[in-house]
Amino acid sequence: MREVIGIILIVQGIGSLVITKAFNGQEWFLMRWATPYSPWAHIAIAVFGLLLAAAGTSARRRRNHA
């Protein structure tokens, strides 16, 4: 489950940043709050998602190999 949430956060962070830059300020609804803090908030959300996905994958590997 952590992996799924992490991937969603990665897509939201990076996708929203790309959409904002490519379409002159159009913002995804869920990331509209981050517009004043762009690009750092988008990058932080994506990095947090990456860490969450990595932690979920690591926990699953430890469970399967134990």
Short mmCIF file of the C-alpha atoms (twelve columns), coordinates in Angstrom:
data_MODEL
# 
_entry.id   MODEL 
# 
loop_
_atom_site.group_PDB 
_atom_site.id 
_atom_site.type_symbol 
_atom_site.label_atom_id 
_atom_site.label_alt_id 
_atom_site.label_comp_id 
_atom_site.label_asym_id 
_atom_site.label_seq_id 
_atom_site.Cartn_x 
_atom_site.Cartn_y 
_atom_site.Cartn_z 
_atom_site.pdbx_PDB_model_num 
ATOM 1  C CA . MET A 1  0.000  0.000   0.000   1 
ATOM 2  C CA . ARG A 2  2.885  2.347   0.750   1 
ATOM 3  C CA . GLU A 3  4.224  1.829   -2.734  1 
ATOM 4  C CA . VAL A 4  0.923  2.852   -4.312  1 
ATOM 5  C CA . ILE A 5  0.657  6.017   -2.223  1 
ATOM 6  C CA . GLY A 6  4.298  6.809   -2.970  1 
ATOM 7  C CA . ILE A 7  3.793  6.416   -6.705  1 
ATOM 8  C CA . ILE A 8  0.696  8.625   -6.586  1 
ATOM 9  C CA . LEU A 9  2.692  11.319  -4.779  1 
ATOM 10 C CA . ILE A 10 5.522  11.057  -7.315  1 
ATOM 11 C CA . VAL A 11 3.085  11.436  -10.205 1 
ATOM 12 C CA . GLN A 12 1.303  14.330  -8.496  1 
ATOM 13 C CA . GLY A 13 4.530  16.179  -7.702  1 
ATOM 14 C CA . ILE A 14 6.363  15.751  -10.984 1 
ATOM 15 C CA . GLY A 15 3.264  15.754  -13.177 1 
ATOM 16 C CA . SER A 16 1.912  18.913  -11.617 1 
ATOM 17 C CA . LEU A 17 5.253  20.654  -12.006 1 
ATOM 18 C CA . VAL A 18 5.480  19.683  -15.682 1 
ATOM 19 C CA . ILE A 19 1.860  20.676  -16.365 1 
ATOM 20 C CA . THR A 20 2.363  24.037  -14.640 1 
ATOM 21 C CA . LYS A 21 5.459  24.842  -16.694 1 
ATOM 22 C CA . ALA A 22 4.163  23.459  -19.999 1 
ATOM 23 C CA . PHE A 23 0.698  25.028  -19.908 1 
ATOM 24 C CA . ASN A 24 1.502  28.451  -18.456 1 
ATOM 25 C CA . GLY A 25 0.149  28.097  -14.944 1 
ATOM 26 C CA . GLN A 26 -2.592 25.505  -15.373 1 
ATOM 27 C CA . GLU A 27 -2.539 23.453  -12.191 1 
ATOM 28 C CA . TRP A 28 -3.814 20.028  -11.178 1 
ATOM 29 C CA . PHE A 29 -6.646 20.351  -8.692  1 
ATOM 30 C CA . LEU A 30 -4.948 18.416  -5.880  1 
ATOM 31 C CA . MET A 31 -1.727 20.413  -6.156  1 
ATOM 32 C CA . ARG A 32 -3.263 23.870  -6.558  1 
ATOM 33 C CA . TRP A 33 -2.234 24.758  -2.986  1 
ATOM 34 C CA . ALA A 34 1.439  24.331  -3.945  1 
ATOM 35 C CA . THR A 35 1.478  26.899  -6.751  1 
ATOM 36 C CA . PRO A 36 2.857  29.751  -4.597  1 
ATOM 37 C CA . TYR A 37 5.665  27.452  -3.431  1 
ATOM 38 C CA . SER A 38 6.506  26.095  -6.884  1 
ATOM 39 C CA . PRO A 39 8.801  24.344  -7.804  1 
ATOM 40 C CA . TRP A 40 10.038 23.368  -4.331  1 
ATOM 41 C CA . ALA A 41 6.728  22.042  -3.023  1 
ATOM 42 C CA . HIS A 42 6.277  19.889  -6.126  1 
ATOM 43 C CA . ILE A 43 9.793  18.504  -5.797  1 
ATOM 44 C CA . ALA A 44 9.308  17.865  -2.058  1 
ATOM 45 C CA . ILE A 45 6.069  15.948  -2.695  1 
ATOM 46 C CA . ALA A 46 7.787  13.829  -5.359  1 
ATOM 47 C CA . VAL A 47 10.792 13.106  -3.109  1 
ATOM 48 C CA . PHE A 48 8.493  12.175  -0.218  1 
ATOM 49 C CA . GLY A 49 6.629  9.832   -2.561  1 
ATOM 50 C CA . LEU A 50 9.910  8.280   -3.675  1 
ATOM 51 C CA . LEU A 51 10.956 7.682   -0.067  1 
ATOM 52 C CA . LEU A 52 7.555  6.219   0.786   1 
ATOM 53 C CA . ALA A 53 7.624  3.875   -2.205  1 
ATOM 54 C CA . ALA A 54 11.183 2.783   -1.406  1 
ATOM 55 C CA . ALA A 55 10.273 2.119   2.239   1 
ATOM 56 C CA . GLY A 56 7.282  0.031   1.191   1 
ATOM 57 C CA . THR A 57 9.342  -1.991  -1.252  1 
ATOM 58 C CA . SER A 58 12.071 -2.538  1.316   1 
ATOM 59 C CA . ALA A 59 9.577  -3.685  3.944   1 
ATOM 60 C CA . ARG A 60 7.987  -6.119  1.500   1 
ATOM 61 C CA . ARG A 61 11.389 -7.590  0.571   1 
ATOM 62 C CA . ARG A 62 12.293 -8.085  4.241   1 
ATOM 63 C CA . ARG A 63 8.949  -9.796  4.898   1 
ATOM 64 C CA . ASN A 64 9.324  -12.136 1.918   1 
ATOM 65 C CA . HIS A 65 12.925 -13.113 2.692   1 
ATOM 66 C CA . ALA A 66 12.455 -13.705 6.394   1 
# 
